[in-house]
Amino acid sequence: MSDILNIAAYKFVRIDDGPALRDSLLAQARALDLRGTVLIAPEGINLFLAGTAANVESFLAFVRADARFSDLVAKKSWSATQPFRRMLVKCKREIIRMDHPAIQPAAGRAPGVEPQTLKRWLDQGHDDQGKPVVMLDTRNAFEVDYGRFKGAIDWRIGKFTEFPEAVAAHRGQLEGKTVVSYCTGGIRCEKAAILMHELGLPDTLQLEGGILRYFEEVGGAHYEGDCFVFDGREALAPDLSARRQEVSARAPEDPDLELKRPASSPA
């Protein structure tokens, strides 16, 4: 029986009171007996949390009571046990490190594509204008090894800060196509899509909600394997069930995404 609700959510929005917000969210999360990680930076908030459904929903209501996060969207999945060992709330320079200060998603985001629309495009082999669709994986190489969209481009980056250089080196590979950037929950592909527009690739879209929302709304169509997640479950199948729980104790717990390969290597 799966009694633990897991949520992943983020929002790019200007935050000037990071330390005060950190203290408030940590106190609320502890009061509700939640575990996971919340990252706060001037560019926004990113969170991965788990607990009972009632307590997680109470926490979301608390967060959304702040006008800056009123429209925060959470991707949900279930597990039989608590996948996190502790509750952390951290203030960081970026909620997803790219080391590219000109990219400011809070000032305006790149266009996106909904999971159902993407599935239809992949079913028919092109977008609604007849252009070929290219899937671009923006995750670290070890994550891609767990699973990816069929035929997706994978530049084998070791960390997200390498992505801008990879785009510049392979720009010609993407020209003239509709490029859909994707990642686990949407945060990396949101920054990636903005960067690609700035580099002169205007037909770049981001997969709204990333792989997790695609699994939630579409399932595993056109996807091969599982999706690595930054908690003790290690990876999720397209039906959002946990995989490889026998090695979950060694999986990382920090969605900062500047993580080294976990001790347990993917099969």
C-alpha positions as CSV (number, residue, x, y, z in Angstrom):
1,M,0.0,0.0,0.0
2,S,1.4,3.4,-1.0
3,D,0.7,5.9,1.8
4,I,3.4,8.5,1.3
5,L,2.7,11.4,-1.1
6,N,5.8,12.7,-2.9
7,I,5.8,16.0,-4.6
8,A,8.2,17.9,-6.8
9,A,7.6,21.6,-7.6
10,Y,9.4,24.7,-8.6
11,K,8.7,28.3,-9.6
12,F,11.0,31.0,-11.0
13,V,10.0,34.2,-9.2
14,R,12.0,37.0,-7.6
15,I,12.7,36.2,-3.9
16,D,14.4,38.9,-1.7
17,D,13.7,37.4,1.7
18,G,15.5,34.1,1.4
19,P,16.6,33.6,5.0
20,A,13.2,34.5,6.5
21,L,11.4,32.3,4.0
22,R,13.8,29.5,4.7
23,D,13.0,29.7,8.5
24,S,9.3,29.8,7.9
25,L,9.2,26.9,5.5
26,L,11.4,24.8,7.7
27,A,9.3,25.3,10.7
28,Q,6.1,24.5,8.8
29,A,7.6,21.3,7.2
30,R,8.9,20.1,10.6
31,A,5.5,20.7,12.2
32,L,3.9,18.6,9.5
33,D,6.6,15.8,9.8
34,L,7.7,16.2,6.2
35,R,11.0,15.2,4.8
36,G,12.9,16.3,1.7
37,T,14.7,19.4,0.4
38,V,13.6,22.9,-0.4
39,L,16.0,25.2,-2.3
40,I,15.5,29.0,-2.2
41,A,17.4,31.5,-4.3
42,P,16.9,35.0,-5.7
43,E,15.6,33.4,-8.9
44,G,12.9,31.2,-7.2
45,I,12.1,28.1,-5.3
46,N,12.5,24.3,-5.9
47,L,11.2,21.6,-3.6
48,F,11.1,17.8,-3.3
49,L,9.0,16.7,-0.3
50,A,7.2,13.6,1.1
51,G,4.8,12.8,3.9
52,T,1.2,11.9,4.5
53,A,-1.2,13.2,1.9
54,A,-2.9,15.5,4.4
55,N,0.3,17.0,5.7
56,V,1.8,17.5,2.2
57,E,-1.4,19.3,1.0
58,S,-1.3,21.4,4.2
59,F,2.2,22.4,3.4
60,L,1.3,23.3,-0.2
61,A,-1.6,25.4,1.0
62,F,0.8,27.2,3.4
63,V,3.2,27.9,0.5
64,R,0.5,29.0,-1.9
65,A,-0.8,31.5,0.6
66,D,2.2,33.6,-0.3
67,A,1.2,35.5,-3.4
68,R,4.5,34.7,-5.1
69,F,3.7,31.0,-5.1
70,S,-0.1,31.0,-5.5
71,D,0.1,29.2,-8.8
72,L,2.8,26.7,-7.7
73,V,2.1,23.4,-9.5
74,A,3.2,20.1,-7.8
75,K,3.9,16.8,-9.6
76,K,2.7,13.9,-7.5
77,S,3.6,10.3,-7.0
78,W,3.2,7.7,-4.2
79,S,5.5,5.4,-2.3
80,A,5.1,2.8,0.4
81,T,7.8,4.3,2.6
82,Q,9.3,7.7,3.2
83,P,12.1,8.2,0.6
84,F,13.9,11.0,2.4
85,R,16.0,10.8,5.6
86,R,15.7,14.4,6.7
87,M,14.2,17.8,6.1
88,L,16.4,20.5,4.6
89,V,15.7,24.0,3.5
90,K,18.7,25.8,1.9
91,C,19.4,29.2,0.5
92,K,21.4,29.0,-2.7
93,R,22.7,31.3,-5.4
94,E,20.5,29.5,-8.0
95,I,17.8,26.9,-7.6
96,I,19.4,25.1,-10.6
97,R,23.0,26.1,-11.2
98,M,23.8,27.1,-14.8
99,D,26.4,29.8,-14.1
100,H,24.8,31.9,-16.9
101,P,23.6,35.1,-15.2
102,A,21.8,36.4,-18.3
103,I,19.3,33.6,-18.1
104,Q,16.5,34.9,-15.9
105,P,13.3,32.7,-16.2
106,A,11.4,35.0,-13.8
107,A,11.6,37.7,-16.4
108,G,10.0,35.6,-19.1
109,R,9.9,32.0,-20.0
110,A,10.4,30.2,-23.3
111,P,7.3,28.6,-24.9
112,G,6.4,25.0,-23.8
113,V,4.6,22.0,-25.1
114,E,2.0,20.0,-23.1
115,P,2.6,16.2,-22.6
116,Q,-0.5,15.3,-24.6
117,T,0.5,17.5,-27.5
118,L,4.1,16.1,-27.5
119,K,2.8,12.5,-27.5
120,R,0.6,13.4,-30.6
121,W,3.6,14.9,-32.3
122,L,5.7,11.9,-31.6
123,D,2.9,9.6,-32.7
124,Q,2.6,11.3,-36.1
125,G,6.4,12.0,-36.5
126,H,6.3,15.8,-36.8
127,D,4.7,18.8,-35.2
128,D,1.5,20.6,-36.4
129,Q,3.5,22.5,-39.0
130,G,5.0,19.4,-40.4
131,K,8.5,20.0,-39.0
132,P,10.6,17.2,-37.5
133,V,10.6,17.0,-33.7
134,V,13.9,16.5,-31.9
135,M,14.0,15.5,-28.2
136,L,16.9,17.1,-26.3
137,D,17.8,15.6,-22.9
138,T,19.2,18.3,-20.6
139,R,20.0,16.0,-17.7
140,N,23.3,14.6,-16.5
141,A,24.7,11.5,-18.3
142,F,24.1,9.1,-15.4
143,E,20.4,10.1,-15.3
144,V,20.0,9.6,-19.0
145,D,21.4,6.0,-18.5
146,Y,18.3,5.2,-16.5
147,G,15.9,6.1,-19.3
148,R,15.1,8.7,-22.0
149,F,12.8,9.5,-24.9
150,K,13.4,7.3,-27.9
151,G,16.0,8.8,-30.1
152,A,16.7,11.7,-27.8
153,I,19.9,13.7,-28.2
154,D,22.2,13.2,-25.3
155,W,25.4,15.2,-25.1
156,R,26.7,13.2,-22.1
157,I,27.1,16.3,-19.9
158,G,28.4,15.7,-16.4
159,K,26.6,18.6,-14.8
160,F,24.1,21.3,-15.9
161,T,26.8,24.0,-16.0
162,E,28.2,22.2,-19.0
163,F,25.0,22.6,-21.0
164,P,25.6,26.1,-22.5
165,E,28.9,25.0,-24.0
166,A,27.3,21.8,-25.3
167,V,24.6,23.8,-27.1
168,A,27.2,26.1,-28.7
169,A,29.2,23.1,-29.9
170,H,26.2,21.3,-31.4
171,R,24.0,24.1,-32.5
172,G,24.0,23.0,-36.1
173,Q,22.4,19.7,-35.1
174,L,19.3,21.5,-34.0
175,E,18.7,24.1,-36.7
176,G,15.6,23.8,-38.8
177,K,13.9,21.5,-36.3
178,T,11.3,21.8,-33.5
179,V,13.5,21.1,-30.5
180,V,11.8,19.9,-27.3
181,S,14.1,20.2,-24.3
182,Y,13.2,18.0,-21.3
183,C,14.4,17.0,-17.9
184,T,13.1,15.4,-14.7
185,G,10.6,18.0,-13.5
186,G,10.9,20.9,-15.9
187,I,13.3,23.2,-14.1
188,R,16.5,22.5,-16.2
189,C,14.7,22.5,-19.5
190,E,13.1,25.8,-18.7
191,K,16.5,27.5,-18.4
192,A,17.8,25.4,-21.3
193,A,15.0,26.6,-23.6
194,I,15.6,30.3,-22.8
195,L,19.3,29.9,-23.5
196,M,18.6,28.2,-26.8
197,H,16.3,31.0,-27.9
198,E,19.1,33.5,-27.1
199,L,21.5,31.5,-29.2
200,G,19.2,31.8,-32.2
201,L,17.2,28.6,-32.0
202,P,13.6,30.0,-31.9
203,D,11.8,26.7,-32.5
204,T,12.9,25.4,-29.1
205,L,10.1,24.4,-26.6
206,Q,10.3,23.0,-23.1
207,L,8.3,20.0,-22.0
208,E,5.9,21.4,-19.5
209,G,6.5,19.6,-16.1
210,G,9.3,17.5,-17.5
211,I,9.3,13.7,-17.5
212,L,7.4,13.4,-14.3
213,R,4.4,15.2,-15.6
214,Y,4.6,13.3,-18.9
215,F,4.5,10.1,-17.0
216,E,1.5,11.4,-14.9
217,E,-0.5,12.5,-17.9
218,V,0.6,10.2,-20.8
219,G,2.5,7.2,-19.3
220,G,5.5,5.7,-21.0
221,A,4.6,6.3,-24.7
222,H,7.9,7.0,-26.7
223,Y,9.9,6.7,-23.5
224,E,12.5,3.9,-22.8
225,G,13.4,2.9,-19.3
226,D,12.9,4.7,-16.0
227,C,13.4,8.2,-14.7
228,F,16.0,8.9,-12.1
229,V,14.8,10.9,-9.1
230,F,16.7,12.7,-6.4
231,D,15.4,10.7,-3.4
232,G,15.6,7.3,-1.9
233,R,13.3,5.7,-4.5
234,E,16.2,6.2,-7.0
235,A,14.1,5.9,-10.1
236,L,10.4,5.9,-11.2
237,A,8.8,3.7,-13.9
238,P,6.4,5.3,-16.3
239,D,3.5,4.3,-14.0
240,L,5.3,6.3,-11.3
241,S,6.1,3.2,-9.2
242,A,9.5,3.1,-7.5
243,R,12.4,1.1,-8.9
244,R,15.6,-0.3,-7.5
245,Q,14.5,0.2,-3.9
246,E,17.1,-2.4,-2.8
247,V,19.8,0.3,-3.2
248,S,17.7,3.3,-2.2
249,A,19.8,4.0,1.0
250,R,22.6,5.2,-1.2
251,A,20.6,7.5,-3.5
252,P,21.2,11.3,-3.1
253,E,18.6,13.5,-1.5
254,D,19.5,16.9,-2.9
255,P,17.7,18.3,-6.0
256,D,20.4,21.0,-6.4
257,L,21.4,18.9,-9.4
258,E,25.1,19.6,-9.0
259,L,25.4,16.1,-7.7
260,K,28.0,13.5,-8.6
261,R,26.9,10.1,-9.9
262,P,25.3,8.1,-7.0
263,A,27.2,5.3,-5.5
264,S,24.8,2.8,-7.0
265,S,25.3,2.6,-10.8
266,P,22.3,2.1,-13.0
267,A,21.9,-1.2,-14.7
